[in-house]
Amino acid sequence: MVLIIDLSGIIETFKRWISRTLTKGMITNGDFRMKPLDCDFCMNFWIGLFYIIFTGQFSILLVAYILCLSFLAEVTKDTMILLKDFLAKINRLLYKILKLDE
């Protein structure tokens, strides 16, 4: 959910499409909230809750676990960005070491 909601940009594109469609092209920005669709915390919680209900594994302990995972959504996003930047740095360093950047 973090990748889809926060990092892919698909939600912002969807909100701009809704705005453009409802106003017949007069407004094309996505500067409005569509909870729970644009909230990574909300989507993590609701999808996790639906999953444990539909699989028959509902328990207070699993709900608490889902809440913890949902609470850490922003940390997950920051960690994914950090990993991406770290790997990009390694790639640039490898290009420099192997002299492939000429």
C-alpha positions in Angstrom: 0.0 0.0 0.0 2.8 2.4 0.8 4.4 1.9 -2.6 1.1 2.3 -4.4 -0.4 5.2 -2.4 2.7 7.3 -1.5 5.3 6.5 -4.1 3.7 5.6 -7.4 1.6 8.7 -8.0 -1.4 6.7 -9.1 -3.7 8.2 -6.4 -2.8 11.8 -7.4 -3.4 10.9 -11.1 -6.8 9.4 -10.1 -7.7 12.5 -8.1 -6.9 14.8 -11.0 -9.0 12.6 -13.3 -11.9 12.8 -10.9 -11.5 16.5 -10.6 -11.3 17.0 -14.4 -14.3 14.7 -15.0 -16.6 16.2 -12.4 -15.9 19.8 -13.5 -15.9 19.0 -17.2 -12.2 20.0 -17.5 -12.5 23.3 -15.6 -10.5 22.1 -12.6 -7.7 19.6 -13.1 -5.8 19.5 -9.8 -5.9 16.7 -7.2 -5.7 19.0 -4.2 -8.3 17.3 -2.1 -8.5 14.3 0.3 -10.2 10.9 -0.6 -9.8 9.0 2.7 -9.2 6.1 2.9 -7.9 5.9 -0.7 -5.1 8.4 -0.3 -4.2 7.6 3.2 -1.5 4.8 3.5 -2.3 4.3 7.2 -6.0 3.9 6.5 -5.6 1.6 3.6 -3.0 -0.6 5.4 -5.4 -0.9 8.3 -8.6 -1.6 6.4 -7.0 -4.1 3.9 -5.3 -5.9 6.8 -8.5 -6.0 8.8 -10.5 -7.3 5.8 -7.8 -9.9 5.1 -7.9 -11.4 8.7 -11.7 -11.4 8.7 -12.0 -13.1 5.3 -9.3 -15.7 6.1 -11.0 -16.5 9.5 -7.9 -15.4 11.5 -9.5 -12.5 13.4 -8.0 -11.9 16.8 -7.2 -8.9 18.9 -3.5 -9.7 18.7 -3.6 -9.6 14.8 -5.6 -6.3 14.9 -2.9 -4.9 17.2 -0.3 -6.1 14.7 -2.1 -4.5 11.8 -2.3 -1.3 13.7 1.4 -1.4 14.4 2.1 -2.0 10.7 -0.2 0.8 9.7 1.4 3.2 12.2 4.8 2.4 10.6 3.6 3.2 7.0 5.5 6.5 6.9 8.6 4.9 8.2 8.2 2.2 5.5 7.9 4.9 2.9 11.1 6.7 4.1 13.0 3.4 4.3 12.0 2.6 0.7 13.2 6.0 -0.5 16.4 5.6 1.5 17.0 2.1 -0.1 16.4 3.5 -3.5 18.8 6.4 -3.0 21.4 4.1 -1.5 21.2 1.7 -4.5 21.4 4.6 -6.9 24.6 5.9 -5.0 26.1 2.4 -5.3 25.3 2.3 -9.0 27.0 5.7 -9.6 30.0 4.5 -7.6 30.3 1.3 -9.6 30.1 3.3 -12.9 32.9 5.5 -11.6 35.1 2.6 -10.4 34.5 0.7 -13.7 35.0 3.8 -15.7 31.7 3.3 -17.5 30.5 6.9 -17.2 32.7 8.3 -20.0 
